[in-house]
Amino acid sequence: MNIADIFKKKTVFSFEVFPPKKESGVETIYKTLEELKDLNPDFISVTYGAGGVGVANATTIDLCSMIKNKYGVETIAHLSCLYNTKESIDEILNQLKENGIENILALRGDVNPDFEVKNDFKYASDLTEYIMSKNMGFNVSGACYPEVHQEAENMIADIQNLKKKVDAGADHLISQLFFDNNAFYDFIEKVRIAGINVPVEAGIMPVTNKKQIERMVSMCGASIPAKLSKLLQKFGDDHIAMRDAGISYAVDQIIDLVANGVNGVHIYTMNDPYVAKRISDSVANIIKK
């Protein structure tokens, strides 16, 4: 199923998971997937893993296959291109096809000094165009950044690059995490003016760990509103209190987003089914499943 088609019927509600670290073993995520599928998400996406090469790719495909073929939930496989050649992308596309996986989130990928950058693809738009040129029946999604990609010159340049992704064939966008809904609304207004009319799903990460969120914010550049800053100051050293406050903050974000007509909500679960269930239960009557 083309993920973009689901947006024609309802407000979409989805999850993201990541392959476990090599030393943990892939079996550590099986219980997480069992619990997440019971929450009836519209789809579950699987990240490409650290470095975007080797075992990370194989595990991503395996998990996507399990989600779709064992649990009957639609899935999106993340695919980054900075460290892949056309030949390796071809191999991955064939593997995805063999496993019945139809949806791909095309990404450039983060720069990793431990791996050698290849020269076949420079941007996610290049990967999107290449996948579409293969005519293999894949549906391609893209990532977007409500508060501007950290490497972009400015918001205008970032949206121009986003338009290239959509023009290349991306028919659904998932946003980077954000904590200020007004920043997301401002972004949506700008992309619509730019002629980007595909569904844009809001990426929400529950703040359950102070150090973890500080690290994520430093990586993606998301701003911390005063309300969230106070929560971090008050509850950051109390794990249970911070978890509950973070879940409440995320639920408030989602309710406001749905009230303002968001196309969908994508929860960055951090492989924590407890948090995903708390949020899912809280918005069950807000987002009709």
NORBEL-V519662 format. One line per field, one symbol per residue. phi: phi as a letter, one per 20 degrees, with the letter a starting at -180 (. if undefined). A space follows every 50 residues. Layout:
phi: ???
This chain:
phi: .fggffffdafecbccccfffgfenfffeffgfgffffelffacecfenf nmclfgfffgffffffgeeeemdfbcefbddgddeffffgffgfffffem eddceecfoffcfecefedfcdcffffgffgfffldnedddcebcgdmgf effaffffffffffffffpfdacdeffbcdfffffffggfffffnedffd eeeddfedbfffffffffednfedfgffgfffffdgedgfffffffffff fggfgffffenffacdefflldfffgfgfgffdgeedfe
